Amino acid sequence: MRLNKWLVLAGAATGRRQADDLIRNRRIEVNGAPAGLGTQIETPDQVTIDGKPLSIQPAKTHIILLHKPVGVISSHRQQGKARIVFDYLPKEYHTDIIIGRLDKESEGLVLLTNNGQLAHELMHPSHAVERRYLVRTKREISPEDQKQLLNGIELDDGLSKFKSCELAGPQALDIRLEEGRNRQIRRTLAALRHQVTELIRVSHGAYDLTGLKAGEWRLEELRA
């Protein structure tokens, strides 16, 4: 969402012209840095006016469960000709926050909400919210591979350690994580020379794919 519109919804300005004046006068910061007129608010960014935090409090909190197909991008912005998750949703939900993105080659559960606090609670590692994935690899996974995955694999951005990692077949794993770093499962398996051929996120916290085919979604309203 464009920052000037966001400021109006947050009650900091009565219209977009006034919101633009606030931005020009450098009274607005996003994540600690002065905002520009073209700034977009896409995630639970920290927005302040004169150093005081601002937020939009939705009248009703909702969460959307979407079964993202392979080839679809988890983003608000169009990238080339690929579809994005919002192509599957009515326009009224196009400013929702994406909770835990899935890469283009993966499919499965993507959550979206209009409540920044809820998004933070479901995404941040400090809350240890479990995600479950079903993964297939090009070649067979050995017991030694499984042991290393449970002990942890050192990546460029730190140790990657799965909460659990069960063999679901010679070339299949049932993996549970309590964090959601970028392409973490693919990069961790690649460190053991395993190529992922299929990756599906089947659950995120208390939410799962039950009853949803690829491309389908469901709305759940929660207490504000």
C-alpha angles and dihedrals in degrees: 000000000000112000096236091056090046091053091053091051090048090055096244093118137024093221143001093265091058090045090053090052090054090052094046091051089055093239092128124074128182116203090346097308129101110265127233129218092255096048114137124209107213107148137026090300119173108244122187137181114207087345095306118118121247129199142171113236110202117219088227127020116222137176125206123210111205127181099217113209123221112274095034121117122227096225145104091228128073113241113195115305097325118116120244128215092257090063085076096051135070115261092251089072098047093104094054120124116251110231112209110348124228120215120248095258094052130076136200143072119006118176124207130184143174092222118087095196092053090048090053092049092051096044110036116094090224089071092053095216109181123235121192125207136184110212135186124196134200095241136029120286114228127213087248090056090051091050092051092049090054093046091049138256121237112234132179090266097044141282116338111206124170119219088221136353117190126182109242095178139331091294101020136089135190103211131187123194135180095203135048112215120169111288088337098158094046093048093046093051091044088059086064091046094255120140115211112226098176133017125179126177105213101177144014114193109309093346126089144168096260110145095004123114121197109293095019126114142187132206123218121187117214135188113278 
